[in-house]
């Protein structure tokens, strides 16, 4: 049997979804949007929340929910793995504004210290009292999978008995305009499938939010008699290619050529019934995207979410999703220069 | 028995380029810190900084805004690969720590927006630290997993630690590990806003210490599984034998002054290396010369060793290179390897009167040679409660 770890909790905030049970709402039309209101978090005052970046607030919301769903385990032996693409652009710009207008003497210490890359991890660690260890991975699109793979391996190597793994990305106009200038953005959801019905390829809208996932060792689970949501098999332990569903990181952008190569190989060599492109539902959220894919996969495995229906390009070897029940899902993510990561979800 | 060997080292800092230069600088007690106009204001804009000489990076900070990090990291990597007898195509995992990436490129981009100019997107090309990791992987034809790690000022130390664990746990045979950060006005202003920057040369553990001097640099270690290194007939420079890491969950910038985080981290690293807590031959502190850091570090080590701490010569080399942020932990690891290889204890420059609270501290005003150093512990702390520590040991049958 492949080495695996259990998923015991998920927390999520994206578009207008603030908890895992609402993920089916991703299929609603015109869903991709920025988060208008961050739900309050018990024990954190509004004043304290105002001091933090949106990115950190989203992370706290999702982490607290994942931790709670997992039964609030003892954090004595818990690790934390976090990933993002860029730290809070809003606070970085705020800091620069003061620096440029008033010089170094008036630069804001709060904006600086809350815009550093590991600020969200530090806030989650502080709030949940997770002290055993952990890192922030600064990464492009495969970041979420690398974080999950690293955490899963750490549990399998007995470094931790459980890990909380998350990502948080914050929308800003600066980021949107920068990607727009690079030709990677379109301001409404494409009305065709990204893979590719047409020869034109456009970007998907940029979104924001956070996902945290609680992972636990199988031994811990048996001791606590908790039923997991599903299991994760990290990349280096995948030996059984028994998945019939792939959730792909394609976003109708430059990384897609690598995703297509990977998808073609997978569909040729395995019995694939479904390929899902979640970014057309939740937008482009960089390092967060793979964790959203994983959340979606977990929801599908637990029959909380349907497999979406659309026609697929013949190059991929299948013409449409068959919506058959699935017990194994492969998650993929790639970058424009060909770096990629995968991870398998399993529901026994 | 499977060990994690250091088979190649590369380093660049304000002291110069290369291992030999840095060994010479330690022996001579040299410093690379000088007055530098970080901001335009003549009165307030000058800071004591450890900036890499124009001899190695001819472009100014503004001219190299979009790729300064790439340049310095690649210089360090080339030296390390040469020393290890490796070149691409190469299958190795990459673990690189940084706090900034090419942040200055992002700053200049934003400045253009504020002036209502059309900014050049090339300034953002290497803005994010993972793009620099991708750059060195592509340039040097390195395939394998890539990890850009950010644990604030502990990034370099943590990255080496994670690479060490990956090899120890059989996830890879070869790893490229280290850290980098270029000098950036944003970072200087940020630390200055927190009142952590000194306008004088920094004085770690001094009773009148006023803060850090910002610096830039990069350091890379090639780590290999000893079994696969032996197949290549390569001898180790040193061994990494232990790693510890803790999140203090105390404050978003300051370390806990009682030193509990460092105590847990160092204890964990020592147990990882030796199976128990025991004295080492030398301690290489993070020693940034801020009030909070030095107090926390001293208290942590003092809680482990007590009076025995007096017998362990220690140092901070921040007065030599400046605080190089993401590179700091990796540069300290290189200095620690020089210590085990050559028996040199670096001086802690400019410290005149040790703080009365650090009664068991044993630091030197001048470097000392001819010492028998078999083991070093090197520590690093960062914002957000990050603490990490590495145990570095002399290699048997080493070079």
Interface residues (C-beta under 8 A of the other chain):
Chain A: X80 X85 X86 X92 X93 X95 X96 X97 X99 X100 X103 X104 X105 X107 X108 X109 X112 X113 X114 X116 X117 X118 X119 X121 X122 X123 X125 X126 X129 X130 X131 X132 X133 X134 X135 X136 X137 X138 X139 X140 X143 X146 X150 X153 X157 X159 X174 X178 X181 X182 X236 X335 X337 X339 X341
Chain B: X38 X39 X41 X44 X45 X98 X99 X101 X106 X107 X109 X110 X111 X113 X114 X121 X124 X127 X128 X129 X130 X131 X134 X137 X138 X145 X146 X147 X148 X149 X150 X151 X152 X158 X162 X165 X169 X171 X185 X186 X188 X189 X190 X191 X192 X193 X194 X245 X246 X247 X248 X249 X250 X251 X252 X253 X264 X382 X383 X384 X385 X386
